[in-house]
Amino acid sequence: MATVRKRAEGVWEVRVFVGRDERGKPIQRSKTVHGGKREAERVAADLETKPSRAGAKTVADALDAWVEMKSPTWAVSSKRDQVGRANALKDDPIAKISVARLGVEEVDKWIARRRKQGKGEGTIRNQLQVLRSALRQAERWGWIADNPATKAELKRPKRVERGVMSDDEVFAVLDAAAELHEMAPIALRLAAVTGARRSELAGLRWAAVDGAEIVFDRQIVVDREHPDAEPGAPVIREDATKTGARRRVTVDAETAELLAEARVRREELAPWLFSDTDGPPNPDRVSWWWKRAREESGIDESWRLHDLRHWSATQAIAAGYDVQTVARRLGHADATTTLRVYSHAIDRSDPALAEDLGKIMKRRKK
């Protein structure tokens, strides 16, 4: 038996009774339809003839299935975060609800509970994204006809624009790093000119350096869940990059020359650029170089190693390079991430663009 209810102008909710769960409670499938009543009735008829494959599957089952399918492709850090978010969802009453009976109301109530528990909007947003992804897979598998988590509303995050290091501050840190270790200024310079993350810098091998071209396809991770890990002694190992992507980045001539000189002295010492042994370097080593160089240079102590990546991207966008190019250089899987994070740099470029367009228009008068 299907019911069609109008929720708003051009928006209809279709509900179809598909049976009962193991406790005898009725199970309904619901779907939101945009359009006219005739389209909603067509969808209702389609749902009635297409039985759900969910059976007694719960939200917890959907989360477990999603983790099982996706986790082999995740880096260690991503796996830790995603599994933690899935477990947090499974600790909530929402996990016991049948996916066939889950609606927007239940998701909204879950959000309200998390806020009452004092969870921040960022935490809730990340967990909601996991729920959406798990239910999206359930939808593809035919467990549910619609994904109610996509309709849940969150507060829009307050964006606090983070400042950008000045050129002089970047130069001061690089100068101070030269007093720490022969490779410290090269590590920080690469962070600034390539935008590489600290784990990617730690994972950089000499074999990946070809003149002025560098291939970033590995990172070093600190694996505290490895079977061989001991309390206080995690396993340091190689893994795919954060996004799993392989990218080739070109550096300037001076950086290439510094790398070539260091290669003559150090390539036989270790396969990794920033290791003094046969084993991979702990990413904390690069962070320690940054911290000490920042202290010695006297720049603001709020600046982080990641701010060299931030500086690199901001400089590139402000100089007029397109977002796709910058995204590839940073290793962003999606250029929309670059647009969102570095929108401030695009805004700053707008006056210069206006001036250039004005110059073009002046030619018309000649």
C-alpha positions as CSV (number, residue, x, y, z in Angstrom):
1,M,0.0,0.0,0.0
2,A,1.6,3.3,-1.1
3,T,0.8,6.8,0.2
4,V,1.7,10.0,-1.5
5,R,1.9,13.2,0.6
6,K,2.7,16.7,-0.5
7,R,5.5,18.3,1.6
8,A,5.9,21.5,-0.3
9,E,5.3,23.0,-3.7
10,G,6.7,20.5,-6.2
11,V,8.0,18.2,-3.4
12,W,6.2,14.9,-2.6
13,E,6.9,12.2,-0.1
14,V,6.1,8.6,-1.2
15,R,5.8,5.8,1.5
16,V,5.3,2.2,0.7
17,F,4.6,-0.6,3.2
18,V,7.0,-3.5,2.4
19,G,6.5,-5.9,5.2
20,R,7.4,-6.3,8.9
21,D,10.7,-6.6,10.7
22,E,11.7,-9.4,13.1
23,R,9.7,-7.7,15.9
24,G,6.6,-7.5,13.8
25,K,6.7,-3.8,13.3
26,P,5.7,-2.5,9.9
27,I,8.5,-1.5,7.5
28,Q,8.1,1.4,5.1
29,R,10.3,2.6,2.3
30,S,10.2,6.3,1.6
31,K,11.4,8.5,-1.2
32,T,11.2,12.2,-1.9
33,V,10.0,13.1,-5.4
34,H,10.5,16.5,-7.0
35,G,7.9,17.3,-9.6
36,G,4.1,16.8,-10.0
37,K,1.7,14.4,-8.3
38,R,1.7,12.2,-11.4
39,E,5.4,11.7,-11.1
40,A,5.1,10.9,-7.4
41,E,2.4,8.3,-8.1
42,R,4.6,6.7,-10.8
43,V,7.5,6.4,-8.3
44,A,5.1,5.0,-5.7
45,A,4.0,2.3,-8.2
46,D,7.6,1.5,-9.0
47,L,8.4,1.1,-5.3
48,E,5.5,-1.3,-4.8
49,T,6.7,-3.5,-7.6
50,K,10.4,-3.4,-6.5
51,P,10.7,-5.1,-3.1
52,S,13.4,-4.0,-0.7
53,R,16.4,-6.2,-0.3
54,A,17.2,-4.8,3.2
55,G,15.3,-7.5,5.1
56,A,16.1,-6.8,8.8
57,K,19.2,-4.8,8.1
58,T,19.9,-2.0,10.5
59,V,21.9,1.2,10.3
60,A,24.7,-0.6,12.1
61,D,24.7,-3.3,9.4
62,A,24.9,-0.6,6.7
63,L,27.9,1.0,8.5
64,D,29.7,-2.3,8.9
65,A,29.1,-3.2,5.2
66,W,30.4,0.2,4.2
67,V,33.6,-0.1,6.3
68,E,34.2,-3.6,4.9
69,M,33.9,-2.4,1.3
70,K,35.9,0.8,1.6
71,S,38.6,0.3,4.2
72,P,41.0,-1.6,1.9
73,T,41.4,1.6,-0.1
74,W,42.0,3.9,2.9
75,A,45.3,5.1,4.2
76,V,46.0,4.3,7.9
77,S,45.0,7.8,9.1
78,S,41.8,7.8,7.0
79,K,40.9,4.3,8.2
80,R,41.3,5.4,11.8
81,D,39.1,8.5,11.4
82,Q,36.4,6.8,9.4
83,V,36.1,3.7,11.6
84,G,36.1,5.9,14.7
85,R,33.2,7.9,13.2
86,A,31.3,4.8,12.2
87,N,31.7,3.4,15.8
88,A,30.4,6.6,17.3
89,L,27.3,6.3,15.2
90,K,26.9,2.6,16.2
91,D,27.0,3.7,19.9
92,D,23.8,5.8,19.3
93,P,20.2,4.5,19.2
94,I,20.1,5.3,15.5
95,A,22.2,2.3,14.8
96,K,19.4,-0.1,15.9
97,I,16.9,1.4,13.5
98,S,16.0,-0.7,10.4
99,V,17.4,1.1,7.3
100,A,14.1,0.5,5.6
101,R,12.4,2.5,8.4
102,L,15.0,5.3,8.7
103,G,13.7,8.7,7.8
104,V,14.9,12.3,7.9
105,E,13.2,12.7,11.3
106,E,15.4,10.0,12.9
107,V,18.5,11.6,11.4
108,D,17.5,15.0,12.7
109,K,16.9,13.6,16.1
110,W,20.4,12.0,16.1
111,I,21.9,15.4,15.2
112,A,20.0,17.0,18.1
113,R,21.2,14.3,20.5
114,R,24.8,14.9,19.5
115,R,24.5,18.6,20.1
116,K,22.9,17.9,23.5
117,Q,25.9,15.7,24.3
118,G,28.2,18.7,23.6
119,K,29.6,17.5,20.3
120,G,31.0,20.3,18.0
121,E,29.5,21.0,14.6
122,G,32.7,19.7,12.9
123,T,32.4,16.3,14.7
124,I,28.7,16.0,13.8
125,R,29.4,17.0,10.2
126,N,32.1,14.3,9.8
127,Q,29.9,11.6,11.3
128,L,26.9,12.7,9.2
129,Q,29.1,12.3,6.1
130,V,30.0,8.7,7.1
131,L,26.2,8.0,7.6
132,R,25.5,9.5,4.2
133,S,28.2,7.4,2.5
134,A,27.0,4.2,4.2
135,L,23.4,4.8,3.2
136,R,24.5,5.7,-0.3
137,Q,26.0,2.3,-0.6
138,A,22.9,0.7,0.9
139,E,20.8,2.6,-1.7
140,R,23.0,1.2,-4.6
141,W,22.5,-2.3,-3.2
142,G,18.8,-1.9,-3.1
143,W,18.4,-1.9,0.6
144,I,16.7,1.5,0.6
145,A,15.0,3.5,-2.1
146,D,16.2,6.9,-0.8
147,N,19.0,8.3,1.4
148,P,17.4,10.3,4.2
149,A,20.8,11.5,5.6
150,T,21.3,13.7,2.5
151,K,18.3,15.7,3.5
152,A,19.4,16.4,7.1
153,E,20.4,20.0,7.7
154,L,23.4,21.2,9.6
155,K,24.3,24.7,10.7
156,R,26.6,26.3,8.2
157,P,30.1,26.4,9.7
158,K,31.5,29.8,10.6
159,R,34.5,30.3,8.4
160,V,37.4,32.1,10.1
161,E,39.9,33.0,7.5
162,R,43.3,32.0,8.5
163,G,46.1,34.4,7.8
164,V,49.0,33.7,5.4
165,M,52.6,33.8,6.2
166,S,54.5,36.7,4.7
167,D,57.4,36.0,2.3
168,D,59.8,37.4,4.8
169,E,58.6,34.9,7.5
170,V,59.0,32.0,5.1
171,F,62.5,33.2,4.2
172,A,63.4,33.6,7.9
173,V,62.3,30.0,8.8
174,L,64.4,28.6,5.9
175,D,67.4,30.5,7.0
176,A,67.0,29.3,10.6
177,A,66.5,25.7,9.5
178,A,70.1,25.7,8.0
179,E,71.5,25.7,11.6
180,L,69.6,22.5,12.5
181,H,70.5,19.8,9.9
182,E,71.8,19.9,6.4
183,M,68.4,18.6,5.1
184,A,66.2,20.7,7.3
185,P,66.1,23.8,5.0
186,I,65.5,21.5,2.0
187,A,62.6,19.8,3.7
188,L,60.9,23.1,4.6
189,R,61.7,24.6,1.2
190,L,60.0,21.7,-0.5
191,A,57.0,22.2,1.7
192,A,56.8,25.8,0.5
193,V,57.5,25.3,-3.2
194,T,55.5,22.0,-3.7
195,G,52.9,22.2,-0.9
196,A,53.7,18.7,0.1
197,R,52.4,17.4,3.4
198,R,54.8,16.4,6.2
199,S,54.0,12.7,5.7
200,E,54.7,13.0,2.0
201,L,58.0,14.8,2.7
202,A,59.0,12.0,5.0
203,G,58.1,9.4,2.4
204,L,60.1,11.0,-0.4
205,R,62.9,8.8,-1.8
206,W,65.8,9.8,-4.0
207,A,64.4,7.5,-6.7
208,A,61.4,9.8,-6.9
209,V,63.6,12.8,-7.7
210,D,64.5,13.4,-11.4
211,G,66.2,16.7,-11.8
212,A,63.6,19.3,-11.4
213,E,60.7,16.8,-11.3
214,I,59.6,15.0,-8.1
215,V,57.0,12.3,-7.9
216,F,54.9,12.1,-4.8
217,D,53.2,8.7,-4.5
218,R,54.1,7.6,-1.0
219,Q,53.9,8.8,2.5
220,I,55.2,7.7,5.9
221,V,52.5,6.9,8.5
222,V,52.8,6.3,12.2
223,D,50.8,3.1,12.7
224,R,49.8,2.6,16.3
225,E,47.4,-0.2,15.4
226,H,49.9,-2.4,13.6
227,P,50.3,-5.9,15.1
228,D,54.0,-5.2,15.8
229,A,53.3,-1.9,17.5
230,E,54.0,-1.6,21.2
231,P,52.8,1.0,23.7
232,G,54.8,4.2,23.0
233,A,56.6,2.5,20.1
234,P,54.3,2.7,17.0
235,V,55.4,1.1,13.6
236,I,56.7,3.6,11.1
237,R,55.9,2.4,7.6
238,E,55.2,3.5,4.0
239,D,51.7,3.8,2.6
240,A,49.9,5.4,-0.3
241,T,49.4,9.2,-0.1
242,K,46.3,10.5,1.7
243,T,44.2,10.6,-1.5
244,G,45.9,7.6,-3.0
245,A,46.9,9.7,-6.0
246,R,50.3,9.9,-7.7
247,R,51.4,13.4,-8.8
248,R,54.5,14.8,-10.5
249,V,55.6,18.2,-9.4
250,T,58.2,20.5,-10.9
251,V,60.5,22.6,-8.7
252,D,62.5,25.7,-9.5
253,A,66.1,25.6,-10.7
254,E,67.6,26.6,-7.3
255,T,65.6,23.9,-5.4
256,A,66.7,21.3,-8.0
257,E,70.3,22.4,-7.6
258,L,70.1,22.0,-3.8
259,L,68.6,18.5,-4.2
260,A,71.3,17.5,-6.7
261,E,74.1,18.6,-4.3
262,A,72.5,16.8,-1.3
263,R,72.0,13.7,-3.4
264,V,75.8,13.4,-4.0
265,R,76.4,13.5,-0.3
266,R,73.5,11.4,1.0
267,E,72.0,9.0,-1.5
268,E,74.2,6.1,-0.4
269,L,73.4,6.9,3.2
270,A,69.6,6.2,3.0
271,P,67.0,5.7,0.2
272,W,64.8,8.4,1.8
273,L,65.8,12.1,1.5
274,F,65.2,12.9,5.2
275,S,66.5,9.8,6.9
276,D,70.0,9.1,8.3
277,T,69.5,5.4,8.4
278,D,68.2,2.6,6.2
279,G,64.8,2.9,7.8
280,P,62.1,5.5,6.9
281,P,62.1,8.8,8.9
282,N,59.4,9.5,11.4
283,P,57.3,12.5,10.1
284,D,57.8,14.0,13.5
285,R,61.4,14.7,12.5
286,V,60.2,17.2,9.8
287,S,57.8,18.7,12.4
288,W,60.6,19.1,14.9
289,W,62.8,20.9,12.3
290,W,59.9,23.3,11.7
291,K,59.3,24.0,15.4
292,R,62.9,24.7,16.1
293,A,63.3,26.8,13.0
294,R,60.2,28.8,13.8
295,E,61.5,29.4,17.4
296,E,65.0,30.5,16.2
297,S,63.6,32.7,13.5
298,G,61.4,34.6,15.9
299,I,58.2,34.5,13.8
300,D,54.8,34.2,15.3
301,E,54.5,30.9,17.2
302,S,51.0,30.3,15.9
303,W,52.3,29.4,12.4
304,R,52.3,25.6,11.7
305,L,54.3,23.5,9.3
306,H,51.1,23.2,7.2
307,D,51.1,27.0,6.7
308,L,54.0,26.5,4.3
309,R,51.5,24.5,2.1
310,H,49.0,27.2,2.7
311,W,51.5,29.9,1.6
312,S,52.3,27.9,-1.5
313,A,48.7,27.6,-2.7
314,T,47.9,31.2,-1.9
315,Q,50.8,32.5,-3.8
316,A,49.9,30.3,-6.9
317,I,46.3,31.4,-7.0
318,A,47.1,35.0,-6.3
319,A,49.6,34.9,-9.2
320,G,46.8,33.8,-11.6
321,Y,47.3,30.1,-11.9
322,D,44.1,28.2,-12.4
323,V,42.6,26.2,-9.6
324,Q,42.9,22.9,-11.4
325,T,46.7,23.3,-11.7
326,V,47.0,24.3,-8.0
327,A,44.8,21.3,-7.0
328,R,47.0,18.8,-8.9
329,R,50.1,20.3,-7.4
330,L,48.7,20.0,-3.9
331,G,47.3,16.5,-4.4
332,H,43.7,17.5,-3.9
333,A,41.4,14.7,-5.2
334,D,38.8,17.3,-6.1
335,A,39.5,20.9,-7.2
336,T,36.4,22.0,-5.2
337,T,38.5,21.4,-2.1
338,T,41.0,23.9,-3.4
339,L,38.3,26.4,-4.2
340,R,36.8,26.1,-0.7
341,V,40.0,26.3,1.3
342,Y,41.7,29.0,-0.8
343,S,38.7,31.2,-1.7
344,H,40.4,34.1,0.1
345,A,43.2,34.1,-2.4
346,I,40.8,34.1,-5.3
347,D,39.0,37.1,-3.7
348,R,42.3,39.0,-3.3
349,S,43.0,38.4,-7.0
350,D,39.7,40.0,-8.0
351,P,40.9,43.6,-7.9
352,A,43.9,42.8,-10.1
353,L,41.7,41.0,-12.6
354,A,39.3,44.0,-12.7
355,E,42.3,46.3,-13.4
356,D,43.5,44.1,-16.3
357,L,40.0,43.9,-17.8
358,G,39.8,47.7,-17.6
359,K,43.0,48.0,-19.5
360,I,41.6,45.8,-22.2
361,M,38.5,47.9,-22.4
362,K,40.6,51.1,-22.8
363,R,42.0,49.7,-26.1
364,R,38.5,50.0,-27.5
365,K,38.6,53.7,-27.3
366,K,41.8,54.0,-29.3
